[in-house]
């Protein structure tokens, strides 16, 4: 599967995470801070082949570097994003 860079990046408040699935499967999106604490988690659910996006609202968090991970059928990909205020 393909995990794209979030946009906008850097962002202030909310951002969009896009990914492409090669087939159907269970998907979960999570965001962690630099200390590894989970600050966002989407409900895990079945999604079908194709392009998908998740809107993530982090406006209540401090500015800094965060990492987002998309898990799909036992595989994971992680990218970095920057929250600015």
C-alpha positions, 0 to 999 in steps of 0.5 A, spaced: 500 500 500 502 507 499 502 512 504 502 519 502 505 525 505 500 529 509 497 536 507 498 541 508 505 540 512 507 543 516 500 545 518 496 548 524 490 545 527 488 540 522 491 536 516 489 530 511 492 523 511 492 520 504 493 513 502 492 508 497 490 500 498 491 495 493 485 491 496 480 490 501 482 489 509 482 492 516 485 499 516 487 504 522 490 510 522 494 513 528 498 519 530 504 519 536 508 525 539 516 524 539 515 521 546 511 515 543 504 517 546 498 516 541 494 522 540 490 520 535 487 513 533 481 512 528 477 506 529 479 500 525 475 498 520 474 494 513 476 499 507 476 497 500 481 498 494 483 505 492 484 512 495 482 514 502 483 520 506 483 521 514 482 528 516 486 529 523 484 535 528 490 536 532 489 543 534 489 542 542 496 539 542 503 543 542 507 545 536 512 540 534 513 533 530 508 528 530 508 521 526 502 518 523 502 511 521 497 507 517 496 499 519 493 495 513 493 487 513 499 487 518 503 492 514 505 499 517 508 505 514 509 511 518 511 518 516 513 525 519 509 531 520 510 538 523 504 542 527 506 549 527 502 554 531 
